[in-house]
Amino acid sequence: MTLPSWQNGKLGTMKRAALWLLTVVGEGNVFTKEDVKNAFPGISQADRRVRDLRDYGWKIDTHREDPALGQSEQRFVAPGQPVWEPGKATKSSSSLTETQRRKILARDGHRCRSCGITPGQEYTDTFETAQIDIARRKVKLPSGTSAVQPVAECNRCRVGGRSLEADLGAVLDGISKLGGLQLQTLTAWVAADEREFSPVERLWADFRTLPAESRDEVRKALGLPTV
């Protein structure tokens, strides 16, 4: 079937944007907000209409999902519903409403479910700050079955942990093997719902961010040979 022209002004902006992605950008390719602005001159919110396509199953990644992308870049990964066809512009059942999103964030304490970091907090080994959003994580339930659940996750864990499956049984088994100080430490972290990094761990993280010459100075201060 021949696709309608994305330049057909009688179609809504979102439908035109979908057709533009298919016929101009192409699957797997990168586009910018400036590209959207140039394709739809004089139309405010055109970039928002592109984002709206995610509610209809279209996969469009930003730098949060794909670290290789710049801040202003997006990648058209795969098309979803053919929204330009009559009756096809129905939202994907997997999309979340803003109310649902707020409830999930509140349930998870506005922390990353994977690492516990909070929005705006710096990762300990970089100067990058965390952004918290909703991801879908495969979780093994107490019954032994698996289910995909929406969770709050930071940008780093959302990208790096896509293939991971949270396993309650494995966690409980690991706890049963702990003893003494290790068990006390874990108990304190769970009670506080937060892990506090020790001064030594923070210094190690800061050390790793130094350039090679500066790391050599630290080695000298510790009485170690330089590299």
Secondary structure, DSSP 8 states (H G I E B T S, - for coil): -----TT-TTS-HHHHHHHHIIIII-TT-EEEHHHHHHHSTT-TTHHHHHHHGGGGT-EEE-TTT-TTS-TTEEEEEE--S-TTSTT-----TT---HHHHHHHHHHTTTS-TTT---TT-B-TTSS-B--EEEEEEEEE-TTS-EEEEEEEEEHHHHHHTTT-EEEHHHHHHHHHT--HHHHHHHHHHHHHTS----HHHHHHHHHHHS-HHHHHHHHHHTT----
